[in-house]
Amino acid sequence: MARFDFIPTPLQGLLVVQRLAITDERGFLSRFYCADEFLAAGVNKPIAQINHTLTRQQGAVRGLHFQHPPYSETKLVSCLHGEIWDVAVDLRYNSPTFLHWHGEILSANNRKSLLIPEGYAHGFQALTPDCELIYLHTEAYHPEAEGGLPVTDPHLNITWQLPISELSPRDANHPLISSDFHGIVL
């Protein structure tokens, strides 16, 4: 019995994962991950790290983050509490959708996750106070491989759902995308 629907987006490899719930009078059971089903959807690396975040302020943005090769990672992002606008940006060298972005509303209620492949940057905006997320990563965090893009970079022109109320100093200081940036070679 399948526990997920993998729904393609306009960006190659970026999938919305609809977690299918089994419900009864007690509530529901929903699976976040199954190695066999994710392997069938193209995720062929094991989960190496799981992170849990809390973003208190509505309108706050975290991102846009990625890791350079050889530590590129696939992420599965899910919202446990609240509602977020989750955004992925294609940074893959020679991709037909290079520097295009796609956003999805993820919430505890809609049971959607975003499966973000290697070569993408990721960020999100809290649409409600006290948003909790869980991230499953195929690679551990490597600070020396960390990369970031400004969330308001005009090359990306991301449509954030709310005015940005809070941004960390680190995220506020990512350099703008330069004209000689041609993407990440995986």
N, C-alpha and C positions, 0 to 999 in steps of 0.2 A: 504494500500500500504506500503510494507516494505521499510524502509529508510536505512537499514544496511544489510550487509552480515557479519555473524560471522564465521570466518575461523579458525578452530583448528590449533594449532602448535604441535610440538612433545612433548611439556610439558603440562601435564593435567591441564585444566582450563585456561591456557594462550591462549587468542584469539586475532587474528588480526581482527579489526573491519573496514570493508570497508564502508565508508560513501557514499551512493548512491546520486548522484546529479540530480536535475531536472534543465535542462538547456533550455534556449531560447536565442533570440538575445540580450537580456539585460545582460546575464551572467548566474549565477546558484544560486540555493538554496541547501544547504547541512545541514542536522541536525547533531548536535554533540551528542545528547542524547535524548532518549525517554524512560521514566520509564517502559512502557508496553513492549517494545521490549527488553530492557535489562533484565527485570524480566524473560521473556521467555528464555533468554540466560543464566540465572542462577544468576544474580545480584539481591539479594533480600534485600539489605539495601539501604536506601535513600542516596542521595548525601549530605554530611555534610559540605564540604569545596571545594572551587574552587580556584586554584592558577594559576598565570600567570608569566612566567619567560622569561628573555632575556639573552642569552649567546652570548656575542659579538665576542669572538675569535674562529676562525676555529681550530678544533683539541682539544678544551677544553672539559673536561669530568666532569660531575656532577654525584655523586653517589659513591657507590651503597648503597641505603638507604632502610630502612624498619622500621616498628613499631612492637614491641613485643605485644603479647596478654596482656591484654584484648583490646588493641587499634589497633589490626591488621586491615589493610585496603585493600580494592580493589581500584585500580587506573585506570582511563581511561586517557591515555596520547595521546595528539594530537599536531601536529606541525602546527602553524599558518603561520609562515614565515621561509623560509630557508629549510634545510634538516638535519636530524639527524640519527644517528645509535642508536636505542633504544634497551636496553638490560634488560632482566629479568632473575633472577637466582632463581631456586627452592630451598627453604630452609625448606620445610615441612618435619617433622619427619616421617620416614618410607616411604617416597615417593620413587617410583622406579626411579625417575629422580632427586633425591637429589643431589644438587650442579651442576646440568646441567644448562646451560644457552641457551637462544635463543635471537637472534637479528633480528631486522627489520628496514628497512629504512622507516622513516616517513617524509613526506614533505607536504607543502601546496598543491603541485600539485597532489600527488597521493591520497590524502584524506584518508589515512590509520590512524588508531589509534591502540594502543595496550591496551587491557584490561588485567590488571595484578591482579590476585586474591590475597587474603590474603595468607601469608606465602611465598611471593616472595620478593626478593630485586630488586631494580630498579636503573638504571643509563642510561646515554646517552652521546654521543659524538656529538658535533656540526661539521657537515661536510661542512658547509658554514658559513660565518660570519653572525652575527646578527640573530640568531635563536630564534624565539619566540614559547613558548609552553604554552598550557593550560592543567591543570591537574584537573580532577574531582575525589574527594576522598570520600569514604564512612565513613571516620572517620576524625575528626579534628586532627591537629598536637598536639602530647603530647611529649614534650622534654624528660620527664622521661622514655618514652617507646621507644625512638629512638635507632636504631641500624644501623650499617654500616659495609661494607666489603671493603677491598682494591681493587681497580679496576684492579690491576696487581697481585692479589693473584695467586700463581702458582697452587693452588688447583682448581681454576676456569679456568685458561688458556683462558681468553676471547680474541677473536681476534678483537681488535679495528681497525677501518678502516683507521685511520691516526695515525702518532706519536702523543702522548699526549702532547699538547702544554701548557696546564694550568690545575691545579688541586688545589682546595682550601686547606688551611692548615688542616682543619677539615677532608676532604676526604683523604688527604695524610697520615693521622695518624691513620686511622682505623687499629686495630690489625689484623694480619694474622689469617686465620681460623685455630683453634687448632685441634689436633687429637681427642680431646674429645668432639668436637661439633657434636651433632647428629641431629640437626635441631630444628625447632620451632614446638611446640605442639599447635595446634589450638583448 
